[in-house]
Amino acid sequence: MLKKTRSILDELDDLYSSKDKGSLLESRAGHVIQGAINLLSSIYESYDEESAAELERRLINSIRSKDPNKFIRGVRRITAENKKNNDQAL
């Protein structure tokens, strides 16, 4: 008989399932929110104010619509525009 192997993620999930669901959600939400804050800080450091505001709007809309591609398309579009502008400046 083959022994069923489990991933470390399965083990961690089982560990947390026995704890209070509210505490688990609170913890995960805190991590996600802190990650989003860090991402927005990086965006505002990397792009001009107008582009960063557009990406912030796209991030929020992506979360709301559960479609990460909206944000990814925005990053690619802005990156392409910046590259095009830099190439023209040379």
Backbone hydrogen bonds in HBPLUS format (Angstrom, degrees):
<---DONOR---> <-ACCEPTOR-->    atom                        ^
c    i                          cat <-CA-CA->   ^        H-A-AA   ^      H-
h    n   atom  resd res      DA  || num        DHA   H-A  angle D-A-AA Bond
n    s   type  num  typ     dist DA aas  dist angle  dist       angle   num
A0010-ASP N   A0007-SER O   3.09 MM   3  5.22 122.2  2.44  97.7 111.4     1
A0011-GLU N   A0007-SER O   3.14 MM   4  6.53 158.7  2.18 149.1 154.7     2
A0012-LEU N   A0008-ILE O   2.89 MM   4  6.15 159.2  1.93 147.7 153.2     3
A0013-ASP N   A0009-LEU O   2.85 MM   4  5.98 155.4  1.91 145.0 152.2     4
A0014-ASP N   A0010-ASP O   2.96 MM   4  6.19 158.2  2.01 149.3 154.6     5
A0015-LEU N   A0011-GLU O   3.01 MM   4  6.26 149.4  2.10 143.6 152.4     6
A0016-TYR N   A0012-LEU O   3.00 MM   4  6.29 158.3  2.04 151.6 155.9     7
A0017-SER N   A0013-ASP O   2.92 MM   4  6.07 141.1  2.07 144.8 155.9     8
A0019-LYS N   A0016-TYR O   3.00 MM   3  5.21 147.2  2.11 104.6 114.7     9
A0024-LEU N   A0020-ASP O   3.14 MM   4  6.45 154.7  2.21 149.3 156.7    10
A0025-LEU N   A0021-LYS O   2.93 MM   4  6.18 163.8  1.95 153.8 157.3    11
A0026-GLU N   A0022-GLY O   2.95 MM   4  6.07 158.0  2.00 145.0 151.6    12
A0027-SER N   A0023-SER O   2.95 MM   4  6.10 157.6  2.00 145.1 150.8    13
A0028-ARG N   A0024-LEU O   2.94 MM   4  6.17 170.1  1.95 155.8 158.3    14
A0029-ALA N   A0025-LEU O   2.85 MM   4  5.90 163.7  1.87 150.1 155.3    15
A0030-GLY N   A0026-GLU O   2.99 MM   4  6.12 155.2  2.06 142.0 148.9    16
A0031-HIS N   A0027-SER O   3.08 MM   4  6.39 153.5  2.16 148.0 154.6    17
A0032-VAL N   A0028-ARG O   2.92 MM   4  6.18 161.5  1.95 154.1 159.3    18
A0033-ILE N   A0029-ALA O   2.86 MM   4  5.98 168.1  1.87 155.5 158.8    19
A0034-GLN N   A0030-GLY O   2.99 MM   4  6.06 161.1  2.02 142.6 148.3    20
A0035-GLY N   A0031-HIS O   2.92 MM   4  6.06 153.5  1.99 143.5 151.3    21
A0036-ALA N   A0032-VAL O   2.90 MM   4  6.17 153.2  1.98 148.1 155.3    22
A0037-ILE N   A0033-ILE O   2.92 MM   4  6.19 155.6  1.98 150.7 157.2    23
A0038-ASN N   A0034-GLN O   2.96 MM   4  6.20 158.9  2.01 147.1 152.6    24
A0039-LEU N   A0035-GLY O   2.88 MM   4  6.10 153.5  1.95 145.9 153.7    25
A0040-LEU N   A0036-ALA O   2.90 MM   4  6.14 162.0  1.93 150.6 154.7    26
A0041-SER N   A0037-ILE O   3.00 MM   4  6.23 153.6  2.07 146.4 153.7    27
A0042-SER N   A0038-ASN O   3.01 MM   4  6.27 156.0  2.07 146.5 152.7    28
A0043-ILE N   A0039-LEU O   2.89 MM   4  6.19 154.2  1.96 150.2 158.0    29
A0044-TYR N   A0040-LEU O   2.97 MM   4  6.20 165.0  2.00 151.6 154.5    30
A0045-GLU N   A0041-SER O   3.02 MM   4  6.22 137.1  2.21 140.7 152.4    31
A0046-SER N   A0042-SER O   2.97 MM   4  6.07 139.0  2.14 143.6 154.2    32
A0046-SER N   A0043-ILE O   3.14 MM   3  5.15 127.4  2.43  95.3 108.9    33
A0047-TYR N   A0043-ILE O   2.98 MM   4  5.98 145.6  2.10 157.3 163.4    34
A0052-ALA N   A0048-ASP O   2.87 MM   4  5.99 163.7  1.89 162.7 168.2    35
A0053-ALA N   A0049-GLU O   2.97 MM   4  6.08 155.2  2.04 144.6 151.0    36
A0054-GLU N   A0050-GLU O   3.07 MM   4  6.32 153.4  2.15 143.6 150.8    37
A0055-LEU N   A0051-SER O   2.93 MM   4  6.21 157.0  1.98 149.6 155.7    38
A0056-GLU N   A0052-ALA O   2.85 MM   4  6.07 151.9  1.93 146.7 154.9    39
A0057-ARG N   A0053-ALA O   3.00 MM   4  6.21 158.8  2.04 146.1 151.3    40
A0058-ARG N   A0054-GLU O   2.94 MM   4  6.20 157.4  2.00 146.2 152.8    41
A0059-LEU N   A0055-LEU O   2.84 MM   4  6.02 153.3  1.91 146.8 153.8    42
A0060-ILE N   A0056-GLU O   3.09 MM   4  6.36 165.9  2.11 152.0 154.4    43
A0061-ASN N   A0057-ARG O   2.95 MM   4  6.18 161.6  1.98 150.3 156.0    44
A0062-SER N   A0058-ARG O   2.77 MM   4  5.89 149.3  1.86 145.8 154.6    45
A0063-ILE N   A0059-LEU O   3.02 MM   4  6.31 155.8  2.08 149.3 155.0    46
A0064-ARG N   A0060-ILE O   2.94 MM   4  6.14 164.7  1.96 149.1 153.9    47
A0065-SER N   A0061-ASN O   2.87 MM   4  5.98 159.9  1.91 148.6 153.4    48
A0066-LYS N   A0062-SER O   2.82 MM   4  5.56 111.6  2.29 132.0 147.6    49
A0067-ASP N   A0062-SER O   2.93 MM   5  4.89 146.8  2.04 137.2 144.8    50
A0066-LYS N   A0063-ILE O   3.22 MM   3  4.90 146.4  2.34  93.6 103.5    51
A0070-LYS N   A0067-ASP O   3.28 MM   3  6.08 157.7  2.33 121.3 125.2    52
A0072-ILE N   A0068-PRO O   3.15 MM   4  6.45 166.2  2.17 152.5 156.6    53
A0073-ARG N   A0069-ASN O   2.86 MM   4  5.91 163.7  1.89 149.3 152.8    54
A0074-GLY N   A0070-LYS O   3.28 MM   4  6.42 152.0  2.36 135.8 142.9    55
A0075-VAL N   A0071-PHE O   2.99 MM   4  6.35 157.8  2.04 155.2 160.8    56
A0076-ARG N   A0072-ILE O   3.00 MM   4  6.24 167.8  2.01 153.9 157.2    57
A0077-ARG N   A0073-ARG O   2.88 MM   4  6.03 157.1  1.93 147.5 154.1    58
A0078-ILE N   A0074-GLY O   2.97 MM   4  6.10 169.2  1.98 152.2 154.9    59
A0079-THR N   A0075-VAL O   2.87 MM   4  5.97 159.8  1.91 151.0 157.4    60
A0080-ALA N   A0076-ARG O   2.91 MM   4  6.02 157.4  1.97 144.5 150.6    61
A0081-GLU N   A0077-ARG O   2.93 MM   4  6.18 156.7  1.99 147.9 154.5    62
A0082-ASN N   A0078-ILE O   2.91 MM   4  6.10 160.4  1.95 149.2 154.4    63
A0083-LYS N   A0079-THR O   2.95 MM   4  6.15 156.4  2.01 146.9 153.4    64
A0084-LYS N   A0080-ALA O   2.89 MM   4  6.07 160.2  1.93 148.3 153.9    65
A0085-ASN N   A0081-GLU O   2.89 MM   4  6.11 160.5  1.93 150.5 155.7    66
A0086-ASN N   A0082-ASN O   2.92 MM   4  6.11 153.8  1.99 145.1 152.3    67
A0087-ASP N   A0083-LYS O   2.88 MM   4  6.09 154.8  1.94 150.4 157.3    68
A0088-GLN N   A0084-LYS O   3.00 MM   4  6.21 151.9  2.08 146.2 153.6    69
A0089-ALA N   A0085-ASN O   3.06 MM   4  6.20 140.6  2.22 138.5 148.7    70
